[in-house]
Amino acid sequence: MLKSAVLFVVLLFSVSMSQAYEAFPKGPDASLTPGALCNRPSEYRYPEKIKYCERDVSSSQKAGIFQKYDQIGYRTRSMKRQAFKIDHYIPLCAGGSNDAKNLWPQHESVYEITDKLEALICEKMAAGRLLQKDAVEIIIQAKNHLNEVPEIEARVREL
């Protein structure tokens, strides 16, 4: 009986810890945020002349993104809003869009890992050392495999 009670407590603790861990997405959900490139450019950038869209995400659009993610089981709206930003899956500097298909609620614990890499990728694009198609592949890999970001960043630095 005592063994069953201890097992129950351990199981209950594990479930509550995993649910707390899942309060926010660690990466974009593929069905909600598949990514999208800029289709209404305000300018063209870099030697490759990629389409660039100015940042233009309304407050209501941001609220809708949080709502959509919470509808699939996250609890972002019950957390501090300041702990999140609405992230462009494909960053604007890499030719990403402001479309909802390219936006997701990124927690600070995630953007602390990915933001530096995004800036580095765009620097390499500006220098003509990285093509957009390759940059997008790298960004998708990094945002879906956070544990690989240090190795990815090291490879990008070498370009």
Buried (B, 14 or more C-beta within 10 A) or exposed (E): EEEEEEEEEEEEEEEEEEEEEEBBBBBBBEEBBEBBBBEEBEEEBBEBEBBBBEEEBEEEBBEBBBEBBBEEEBEBEEBEEEBBBBBBBBBBBBBBBBBBBBBBBBBBEBBEBBBEBBEBBBBBBBEEEBBBEBBBEBBBEBBEEBEEBEEBBEEBEEB
